[in-house]
Amino acid sequence: MERLRDHLLETGYTIDGVRDRLGAMAASALAREELVPALRATDDDDPLAALIRLWWLGVDVPAARFPATVLEEACASGLVAADGDRVRATVHLQPWETGGYVVSHRKVRPGDPALRPDHVVGAGGASANLAQLVTRRPVHRALDLGTGCGVQVLHLADRVDEIVATDLNPRALELARLSWRLSGIEGVDARAGSLFEPVEGELFDLVVSNPPFVISPGGELTYRETGADGDAFCRDLVRQTPRFLNPGGQAHFLANWLHVEDEDWRDRVGGWLGETGCDAWVVQRDVQDPAEYVELWLRDAAVQGTPGYTEHYDRWLAWFEEHKVRGIGFGWITMRNAGTLDPVVRVEQLTHQVTLPVGDYVDRVLDSIATAHRVRFLDSAHLRTVAGLLDERIGLPGAEDPMRIVLRQTDGLRRSREVGTVEAALAGVCDGDLALGPLLNVIAELVGDGEILHPDAIRPLIAEGYFLL
């Protein structure tokens, strides 16, 4: 595979190379699965155009576009098939942001044959979201659970000594191995099996998974759904994970969960984590109503306009209605084996833009949540204000006091919170020199009405990262 990899790189078949070759309009259209602009932009004889047409657009190209040794290697690896003087792609081969390559089945488009049962989905938005979430802390041993096309391994390889990758689908492991070889990654321990079965009795410092989280009544497409009852698969994944984490080990997942009538979704997902013994942070990034959700995943399978579309849509909606589902949430779940009998679980919604990658500071987020919960006596704690915090005041022109004071983070999770004058004053002077209790006493004398704010009132601001110990 070295000759093929060298050819891809020398030709410029990279993220930047493809984007530059296509141009802004064609690249944008391709992201919407519209091929015509990209076909027009690659309608000539240069080698990069041939690679884009072959492996990204799924168009046969002349065999003469490839050096003989490269074509021989691509055929032997099952990436292409030769048909006379033409070559057709048997897979989708895309450059990835790590500088490596991802091999998968081609994304199904309207008019294509139905997805095969062992379909291996390529890397996309969900893959990127998970990679952005995972801690950047180097670890010894990591598990990529449900590796699919192997894309998460590309992100882990430079900071993990040993990687185990599992998948229920043997075809996924076959294509993942091709992804790793083309990306120059060696030594991945790939194993077939469901959930944690292939690693029973083993421990890891890091577990990552973009699991088949789609909630459906069928479960026909194994790459995205399991046929489990509702969101039970994600629940079971969360509950089983702690048995496989070393002390201090972390797990990062993407997940879907149900919003059920007369039930708070926070209680539902928090209940999954309450008995794990791990500190946990759950973030809902989006929520869709049942019709939006069904349409999203029917589009994903490209069944619009097919004879069974209406019946499939109706059956899916009927299942949601029967189970009193009012919405479906999508987000992150992060767990850390803190080795404590008093774990802390934070469940929240953050739909605004945050600083990426979250993995750069996810450890600090977990630390802040745990600190706010576990430090017993805050009055003797020394705090400092987080860098980049803004104090925004809203009031009538000329008024002595503002109507509202908002503290706003300009980095990280970019939270904002309305506070009182004491908390705002604390943010202005909190530099770690004085303990919190005496500092609040001084502030009460200067800006308050003599009533001293109890240090415990600052715990939410610590948990949300406005103040650091």
Residue pairs with C-beta under 8 A, 6 or more apart in sequence:
1 73
1 77
1 178
1 181
1 182
3 67
3 69
3 70
3 73
4 70
4 73
4 74
4 77
4 79
4 182
5 101
5 181
5 182
5 183
5 184
7 66
7 67
7 70
8 14
8 51
8 95
8 101
8 182
11 17
11 47
11 48
11 51
12 18
12 20
12 21
12 48
13 48
13 51
13 52
13 55
13 95
14 95
14 99
15 95
15 96
15 97
17 48
17 95
18 27
18 48
18 52
18 56
18 95
19 27
21 41
21 42
21 48
21 49
21 52
22 30
22 37
22 38
22 41
22 42
22 52
23 41
25 37
26 37
26 38
26 40
26 41
27 38
29 35
29 36
29 37
29 38
30 37
30 38
30 56
33 107
33 109
35 57
38 52
38 56
38 57
39 53
39 57
39 59
41 49
42 49
42 50
42 52
42 53
42 57
43 49
45 65
47 65
50 61
50 62
50 65
50 66
53 59
53 61
54 60
54 61
54 80
54 87
54 88
54 89
55 79
55 89
55 91
55 92
55 93
55 94
56 92
56 93
56 94
58 89
58 92
58 106
60 83
60 86
60 87
60 88
61 86
61 87
62 85
62 86
62 87
63 71
63 82
63 85
63 86
63 87
64 85
65 87
66 74
66 87
71 80
71 82
71 87
74 80
74 87
75 81
75 82
77 178
78 90
78 91
78 178
79 89
79 90
79 91
79 93
79 103
79 178
80 87
80 88
80 89
80 90
81 87
81 88
81 90
89 106
91 103
91 104
91 105
91 106
91 175
91 178
92 103
92 104
92 105
92 106
92 107
92 122
93 101
93 102
93 103
93 182
94 101
94 102
94 104
94 122
94 123
95 101
95 102
96 102
96 123
96 151
96 154
96 183
97 128
98 154
98 155
98 183
99 183
100 154
100 179
100 182
100 183
100 184
100 185
101 179
101 182
101 183
102 122
102 123
102 149
102 150
102 151
102 154
102 179
103 149
103 150
103 175
103 176
103 178
103 179
103 182
104 120
104 121
104 122
104 123
104 148
104 149
104 175
105 116
105 119
105 120
105 121
105 122
105 175
106 122
107 121
107 122
108 114
108 115
108 119
108 301
108 302
109 302
110 302
110 304
110 305
111 302
112 302
114 303
115 221
115 301
117 220
117 221
117 222
118 169
118 170
118 171
118 172
118 222
119 221
119 222
119 223
120 148
120 149
120 169
120 171
120 172
120 175
120 223
121 148
121 149
121 223
121 224
122 149
123 149
123 151
126 210
126 254
127 151
127 152
127 210
129 254
129 332
130 152
130 208
130 209
130 210
130 252
130 253
130 254
131 151
131 152
131 155
131 357
131 359
132 356
132 357
132 358
132 359
133 252
133 332
133 334
133 357
133 358
133 359
133 362
134 152
134 155
134 156
134 206
134 208
134 252
134 359
134 362
135 206
135 250
135 252
135 359
135 362
135 363
136 159
136 357
136 359
136 360
137 159
137 250
137 363
138 159
138 160
139 159
139 160
139 161
139 205
139 206
139 249
140 160
140 161
140 162
140 205
141 160
141 161
141 162
141 163
141 164
141 203
141 204
141 205
141 206
141 246
142 156
142 160
142 162
142 163
142 164
142 204
142 205
142 206
142 207
142 208
143 163
143 164
143 165
143 166
143 199
143 204
143 206
143 207
143 208
143 244
144 150
144 152
144 153
144 156
144 163
144 164
144 165
144 166
144 208
144 209
145 166
145 195
145 196
145 207
145 208
145 209
145 211
145 237
146 166
146 167
146 168
146 209
146 210
146 211
146 212
147 153
147 165
147 166
147 167
147 172
147 173
147 176
147 190
148 167
148 169
148 172
148 176
148 210
148 223
149 172
149 175
149 176
149 179
150 165
150 175
150 176
150 177
150 179
150 180
150 188
151 179
152 208
152 210
153 163
153 165
153 176
153 179
153 180
153 185
153 188
154 179
154 180
154 183
154 185
156 163
156 206
156 208
157 163
157 183
157 185
160 206
162 187
162 189
163 187
163 188
163 189
164 188
164 189
164 190
164 191
164 198
164 199
164 202
164 204
165 173
165 176
165 188
165 189
165 190
165 191
166 190
166 191
166 192
166 193
166 198
166 199
167 173
167 176
167 190
167 192
168 192
168 193
168 194
168 222
169 222
169 223
170 192
172 223
173 190
173 191
173 192
176 188
176 190
177 188
177 190
180 186
180 188
191 198
191 199
192 198
195 236
195 237
195 240
196 240
196 241
196 243
196 244
199 244
202 244
203 244
203 245
203 246
203 249
204 244
204 245
204 246
204 249
205 245
205 246
205 248
205 249
205 250
206 249
206 250
206 251
206 252
207 241
207 244
207 245
207 249
207 250
207 251
207 252
208 251
208 252
208 253
209 237
209 251
209 252
209 253
209 254
210 253
210 254
211 233
211 234
211 237
211 253
211 254
211 255
212 222
212 223
212 224
212 225
212 226
212 233
213 224
213 231
213 233
213 234
213 254
213 255
213 256
214 221
214 224
214 225
214 256
214 297
215 225
215 230
215 231
215 256
215 258
215 293
215 328
216 225
216 227
216 297
216 316
216 319
217 315
217 316
217 319
218 225
218 227
218 316
219 225
219 226
219 227
219 228
220 227
221 301
224 297
224 300
226 233
228 236
230 258
230 323
230 325
231 255
231 256
231 257
231 258
234 253
234 255
234 256
234 257
234 272
234 333
235 272
237 253
237 255
238 253
238 255
238 272
238 273
238 276
238 333
238 335
239 272
239 275
239 276
241 251
241 276
241 278
241 335
242 276
242 277
242 278
242 335
242 337
245 251
245 278
245 335
245 337
246 337
247 337
247 339
248 336
248 337
248 338
248 339
249 336
249 337
250 334
250 335
250 336
250 337
250 366
251 278
251 333
251 334
251 335
251 336
252 332
252 333
252 334
252 335
252 362
253 332
253 333
253 334
254 330
254 331
254 332
254 333
255 269
255 330
255 331
255 332
255 333
256 328
256 329
256 330
257 265
257 268
257 269
257 328
257 329
257 331
258 265
258 268
258 323
258 325
258 327
258 328
258 329
259 265
259 287
259 325
259 326
259 327
259 328
259 329
260 268
260 323
260 324
260 325
260 326
261 324
261 325
261 326
262 324
265 284
265 327
265 329
266 347
266 348
269 282
269 329
269 333
269 347
270 282
270 345
270 347
273 280
273 282
273 333
273 335
273 343
273 345
274 345
276 335
276 343
277 337
277 340
277 341
277 343
278 335
278 336
278 337
278 338
278 343
279 335
279 336
279 338
279 340
279 343
279 344
279 345
279 366
279 369
279 370
280 333
280 334
280 335
280 336
280 343
280 344
280 345
280 346
281 332
281 333
281 334
281 345
281 346
281 362
281 365
281 366
281 369
282 331
282 332
282 333
282 334
282 345
282 346
282 347
282 348
283 331
283 332
283 348
283 349
283 350
284 329
284 330
284 331
284 347
284 348
284 349
284 350
284 351
285 330
285 331
285 332
285 349
285 350
285 351
286 329
286 330
286 331
286 351
287 327
287 328
287 329
287 330
287 349
288 296
288 327
288 328
288 330
289 326
289 327
290 316
290 317
290 320
290 321
290 325
290 326
290 327
290 328
291 317
293 328
294 313
294 316
294 317
294 320
295 313
298 304
298 309
298 312
298 313
298 316
303 309
303 312
332 358
334 362
334 366
336 366
338 370
340 374
342 373
342 374
344 369
344 370
344 373
344 374
346 369
346 463
350 413
350 415
352 414
353 414
354 412
354 413
354 414
355 361
355 411
355 412
355 413
355 414
358 365
358 413
361 412
364 412
364 465
364 468
365 412
365 413
365 465
368 462
368 463
368 464
368 465
368 468
369 463
371 462
371 463
371 469
372 459
372 460
372 462
372 463
373 459
373 463
375 381
375 469
377 455
378 436
378 437
378 455
378 456
378 458
378 459
379 435
379 436
379 437
379 440
379 455
380 435
380 436
380 437
381 435
381 436
381 455
381 469
382 432
382 433
382 434
382 435
382 436
382 469
383 430
383 432
383 436
383 458
383 462
383 467
383 468
383 469
384 430
384 431
384 432
384 467
384 468
385 426
385 427
385 428
385 430
385 431
385 466
385 467
385 468
386 409
386 412
386 465
386 466
386 467
386 468
387 411
388 409
388 410
388 411
389 407
389 408
389 409
389 410
389 427
389 466
390 407
390 408
390 409
390 410
391 405
391 406
391 407
391 424
391 427
391 428
392 405
392 406
392 407
392 408
393 402
393 404
393 405
393 406
394 402
394 403
394 404
394 405
394 406
395 401
395 402
395 403
395 404
396 403
401 421
404 418
405 418
405 419
405 420
405 421
405 423
405 424
406 416
406 417
406 418
406 419
407 416
407 417
407 419
407 423
407 424
407 427
407 461
407 466
408 414
408 415
408 416
409 415
409 416
409 465
409 466
412 465
413 464
413 465
415 464
415 465
415 466
417 460
417 461
417 464
417 466
419 427
419 461
420 453
421 447
421 448
422 440
422 443
422 444
422 447
422 448
422 453
423 453
423 457
423 458
423 461
425 443
425 446
425 447
426 439
426 440
426 443
426 458
426 467
427 466
427 467
429 439
429 443
430 439
430 467
434 442
436 455
436 458
437 455
440 452
440 453
440 455
441 452
443 453
444 450
444 451
444 452
444 453
458 467
461 467
462 468
462 469
